[in-house]
């Protein structure tokens, strides 16, 4: 079990307590903060995307896929609303949507999909091996399930967490699926002050 998975497990166990959180975040915190695992994949703009190229901004890292019909659109809609609520501070924020379905999620497909939520969102895709490594580094599980009666169509069951990566590239907080835009705005505003 890698160190990040152990940290995620510890956060899950103590998620409600947040005793170590001196900022007053609504999310579970990484205590102490640790460097977010860097990765180099293809961005939805067609260019190379490195997480570390966004140092200086608060990065909200979300995992999902463009063919999802339930959880992923809700998460992206919530993130778009949070970004709108942040007003001028939104320019200091970058949402990166990391695919768990690299076989279907090409840069073009991700760009067109994300544009419907917010044109500033950027998708991250790559080879199945590259994306498996990113998922492993972040403790994200993803399992293909064939749709009954189809030999080619499938869904992907996956972990749904929102990672907050601060301006210095450190993992600071983690929100599970189902939290509100107001929670994201609250935590993003606090993290942008630090």
N, C-alpha and C positions, 0 to 999 in steps of 0.2 A: 504494500500500500504506500503510495507516494506521500510526501509531506503535506501537499495541499489537500489531499483527500482526508488525511488525519485532521487537519485544521478545520475542514468543512464539517467533519463529524463532530468535533468539539463545539463548533459554532451551533450546529443543529441542536445539540444537547443543551446548550446554555443560551439559546436564541432569545428567550424572553427576559432573561435576567439583565443582560447588558451591563453588569456591574463595572466592567472595566472601561465603559464608554464615557469618557469625560466630556465629549462634545454634545451629548444628548441626541445621538442619531436614533432614528426609528428602526434602522436596519441592524442586523447582527454585525458585530465588528471583528476585524482581524486584529488580535492583540497578542503581540505587537504587530503593526503593519509590516508586510513583507513585499518584496518586489514581485510584481505581477509577471508570470512567465511570458517572455516575449515570444513572438511568432512572426514569421514572414510567409504571407500567402498572397493570393490575388484579390485585389479590391474590386468592388462592383463598378468602379470607374475604369477598370481594365489595367490599372497600374499595380505595381508591387505595393503591398500594404504591410507595414510593420507596426505593431502596437506601439513600440517606442517612438515612432515618428510623431505621436500625439502628445509627447511630454509638453507640459505647459497648459494642457487642457485637462478637465475632468472627463474621463472616459466612462461611459456606461456601456458595459459589455453584456450583450444578450445573446443567447443561443437559441436557434430555431431553424425553420425551413419554410420556403415559399409555398409549398403545397399544403401546409397545415391549414385546417379549417376552423380550429377552435382556440387553442391557447395562444399561439403566436400572433394572430391578428389583434387579439385583446391586449397582449403585452406591448406590441408596437403602437397601437392606438393610445394606450396609456402613456407611453414615452413621448409621443407626439404632443399630447395634451400637457404633459409636464414641461416640455420644452416651450410651448406657447406661454404657459403660466410664468416661466422664468423671465420673460421679457428680454431686456438688454443683456442679462447675464447668460442667456442661451448661447451667445457666441463663444462662451468659454467652455462649452460642453460639446462632446462628440459621442454620438451613439454609434456603436459598431455592432452589427448583427452578424454573428458567426454561424454559418450553416452547419447543420448536422446531417445534411443530405447533399454532399458535393457531387454526386452522380447527376443530379438534376439541376442543382443551383449553379448555373453559369454566371459569370459577371453580368451579362446583359439581363438575364432573368431576374437576378437580385436587384439590379438598378431599377428596372421597371416596377418591380414589386414594392420596393422601399419608397420610391417616389410618391406613391399613393398615400403614404403616411407622413413623410417629411423629406423634402429634397436634400436635406443635409445629412440624413442617415447614410452610412456606408456599410456595404455588405462585405463579408470576408469569406472567400471560398478557395479551394485548391484541390489537390489530388486527395483521394480517399485516405492515403497514408498521412499526408500533411494534416488533414482535419482530424484524423484519429488521434494524432499526437497532441493537437491543441485541446481536444476534449479530455484526453488523459491528464494533461497538465492542469486543467481546471476542474477535474473531478466530475465531468459531465458524462452521463450515460446516454446512449442512443441505440435503439433496437428497431430494426426494420420488421414490419409485420405485413405480410401479403394480404391484399384485400380479397375477400372470398369471391371466387369465380374468375379472378384475374391471374394471369401468369406474369404480368409485368407491373401492375400498379400496386403501390404499397403506401403505408403510413410509417411514420417514425416516432416511436415513443421516446421521449427524452426528458432529462432534468430541465427544470425551468427556474433559473436563478438570474438575478440581475447583479452583476459585479460593479462596484464603484472603484475605479482606479484613479488615484489622485494625480495632481500635476507633476509629481516627481516619479510616477510610475509604480507606486506602491498600492497593493490591494488594501482597501480601507474598510469596505463594508459589503454586505451581501443581503439582498432582499429576495424572498421567495415569491412565486407567482401569486397574484391576487391582491397585492398591495396597491394603493391608490397613487394617482399622479401627485396629490398633495404630499404623500410620504416621500416621493422621489424629490420633489421640489424642496421640501424641508431639509433632507439630507444633503442634496447637491449644494444648496445655499450654504450650509455649514461647512462642507468640505472645501468649497471655493474660498472661504475665508481663511483657511489654514494652509 
